Amino acid sequence: MTPAFPPIRAVAYGSAEYQRIVTFRETWLRRPMGQVFTPEQLAPDADSMHYLCEENEAIIGCVLLRMESAELARLRQLVVAPDWRGRGLGAYLTRHVEAEARARGARSMILAGRDYAIPFYEKLGYRVEGEGFLSVGIPHHTMVKSL
Ligand SMILES: CC(C)(COP(=O)(O)OP(=O)(O)OC[C@H]1O[C@@H](n2cnc3c(N)ncnc32)[C@H](O)[C@@H]1OP(=O)(O)O)[C@@H](O)C(=O)NCCC(=O)NCCS
């Protein structure tokens, strides 16, 4: 059964809410490694869709979706706030963007998964493809799922 989480909302690139998501992403995906976003890392945001989930006006999770081609979508920047991890929110956000991608005609989803998150994505039906690689200093693998 899907737990009852707040609804997921799409927000516009460049809006004040988009800036809040960037801060949230930076806090949990870059700052722990002593990094901040570079302009190059933020460039794909311009043609991505941005989704957030919040409670009491605080972001508790976010995820981005980018259409790479007519039939291939990319899941990007999935983050759940530490206090909310392990409660199904990451799976809820992932299923949401899978449905959004399907609605846009995508037949498969691709992502660059941090190695420690591979078991999470595997539970959701993703499979590792190819050799590992380093990104922002962290081991990653490409993962794919048929939608
Ligand atoms: C990875 C992340 C998004 C997972 O979100 P979450 O809300 O904690 O995951 P869920 O609670 O939805 O987990 C779904 C299932 O995956 C499992 N799971 C989650 N993270 C896992 C991990 N690192 N290793 C093994 N299993 C994991 C859960 O136990 C759960 O299993 P179940 O369905 O049998 O109960 C979250 O830990 C996070 O934000 N991490 C920091 C940012 C990050 O690494 N993002 C991904 C970059 S690729």
The ligand as an SDF file (V2000), in Angstrom:
LIG
                    3D

 48 50  0  0  0  0  0  0  0  0999 V2000
   18.2180    7.1920   -2.1050 C   0  0  0  0  0  0  0  0  0  0  0  0
   16.9880    7.8510   -1.4880 C   0  0  0  0  0  0  0  0  0  0  0  0
   16.3470    8.7890   -2.5150 C   0  0  0  0  0  0  0  0  0  0  0  0
   15.9770    6.7500   -1.1140 C   0  0  0  0  0  0  0  0  0  0  0  0
   14.7940    7.3810   -0.6360 O   0  0  0  0  0  0  0  0  0  0  0  0
   13.9750    6.7520    0.6100 P   0  0  0  0  0  0  0  0  0  0  0  0
   12.7600    7.5630    0.7910 O   0  0  0  0  0  0  0  0  0  0  0  0
   14.8840    6.6060    1.7700 O   0  0  0  0  0  0  0  0  0  0  0  0
   13.6430    5.3000    0.0250 O   0  0  0  0  0  0  0  0  0  0  0  0
   12.2780    4.4710    0.2850 P   0  0  0  0  0  0  0  0  0  0  0  0
   11.9260    4.5520    1.7120 O   0  0  0  0  0  0  0  0  0  0  0  0
   11.2620    4.8900   -0.7200 O   0  0  0  0  0  0  0  0  0  0  0  0
   12.8160    3.0070   -0.0650 O   0  0  0  0  0  0  0  0  0  0  0  0
   12.1730    2.1200   -0.9510 C   0  0  0  0  0  0  0  0  0  0  0  0
   12.7830    0.7580   -0.7450 C   0  0  0  0  0  0  0  0  0  0  0  0
   14.1890    0.8050   -1.0220 O   0  0  0  0  0  0  0  0  0  0  0  0
   14.9310    0.4130    0.1450 C   0  0  0  0  0  0  0  0  0  0  0  0
   16.1200    1.2580    0.2070 N   0  0  0  0  0  0  0  0  0  0  0  0
   16.1720    2.6110    0.2520 C   0  0  0  0  0  0  0  0  0  0  0  0
   17.4640    3.0290    0.2590 N   0  0  0  0  0  0  0  0  0  0  0  0
   18.2210    1.9120    0.2280 C   0  0  0  0  0  0  0  0  0  0  0  0
   19.6250    1.6830    0.1960 C   0  0  0  0  0  0  0  0  0  0  0  0
   20.5240    2.6970    0.1790 N   0  0  0  0  0  0  0  0  0  0  0  0
   20.0560    0.3940    0.1700 N   0  0  0  0  0  0  0  0  0  0  0  0
   19.1820   -0.6410    0.1700 C   0  0  0  0  0  0  0  0  0  0  0  0
   17.8210   -0.4740    0.1610 N   0  0  0  0  0  0  0  0  0  0  0  0
   17.3660    0.7880    0.1880 C   0  0  0  0  0  0  0  0  0  0  0  0
   14.0000    0.6420    1.3030 C   0  0  0  0  0  0  0  0  0  0  0  0
   14.3340   -0.1640    2.3990 O   0  0  0  0  0  0  0  0  0  0  0  0
   12.6640    0.2610    0.6900 C   0  0  0  0  0  0  0  0  0  0  0  0
   12.5410   -1.1450    0.6550 O   0  0  0  0  0  0  0  0  0  0  0  0
   11.1050   -1.8850    0.8890 P   0  0  0  0  0  0  0  0  0  0  0  0
   10.2450   -1.4480   -0.2810 O   0  0  0  0  0  0  0  0  0  0  0  0
   11.4580   -3.3190    0.8580 O   0  0  0  0  0  0  0  0  0  0  0  0
   10.6010   -1.3790    2.1870 O   0  0  0  0  0  0  0  0  0  0  0  0
   17.3520    8.6250   -0.1930 C   0  0  0  0  0  0  0  0  0  0  0  0
   18.0630    7.7720    0.6740 O   0  0  0  0  0  0  0  0  0  0  0  0
   18.1820    9.8890   -0.4070 C   0  0  0  0  0  0  0  0  0  0  0  0
   17.6490   10.9630   -0.6540 O   0  0  0  0  0  0  0  0  0  0  0  0
   19.5200    9.7490   -0.3070 N   0  0  0  0  0  0  0  0  0  0  0  0
   20.4140   10.9030   -0.4520 C   0  0  0  0  0  0  0  0  0  0  0  0
   20.4020   11.4870   -1.8510 C   0  0  0  0  0  0  0  0  0  0  0  0
   20.7120   10.4260   -2.9000 C   0  0  0  0  0  0  0  0  0  0  0  0
   21.6100    9.6390   -2.7380 O   0  0  0  0  0  0  0  0  0  0  0  0
   19.9210   10.4410   -3.9880 N   0  0  0  0  0  0  0  0  0  0  0  0
   20.0790    9.4680   -5.0570 C   0  0  0  0  0  0  0  0  0  0  0  0
   21.1820    9.8740   -5.9410 C   0  0  0  0  0  0  0  0  0  0  0  0
   21.3890    8.6890   -7.2580 S   0  0  0  0  0  0  0  0  0  0  0  0
  1  2  1  0
  2  3  1  0
  2  4  1  0
  2 36  1  0
  4  5  1  0
  5  6  1  0
  6  7  2  0
  6  8  1  0
  6  9  1  0
  9 10  1  0
 10 11  2  0
 10 12  1  0
 10 13  1  0
 13 14  1  0
 14 15  1  0
 15 16  1  0
 15 30  1  0
 16 17  1  0
 17 18  1  0
 17 28  1  0
 18 19  1  0
 18 27  1  0
 19 20  2  0
 20 21  1  0
 21 22  1  0
 21 27  2  0
 22 23  1  0
 22 24  2  0
 24 25  1  0
 25 26  2  0
 26 27  1  0
 28 29  1  0
 28 30  1  0
 30 31  1  0
 31 32  1  0
 32 33  2  0
 32 34  1  0
 32 35  1  0
 36 37  1  0
 36 38  1  0
 38 39  2  0
 38 40  1  0
 40 41  1  0
 41 42  1  0
 42 43  1  0
 43 44  2  0
 43 45  1  0
 45 46  1  0
 46 47  1  0
 47 48  1  0
M  END
$$$$
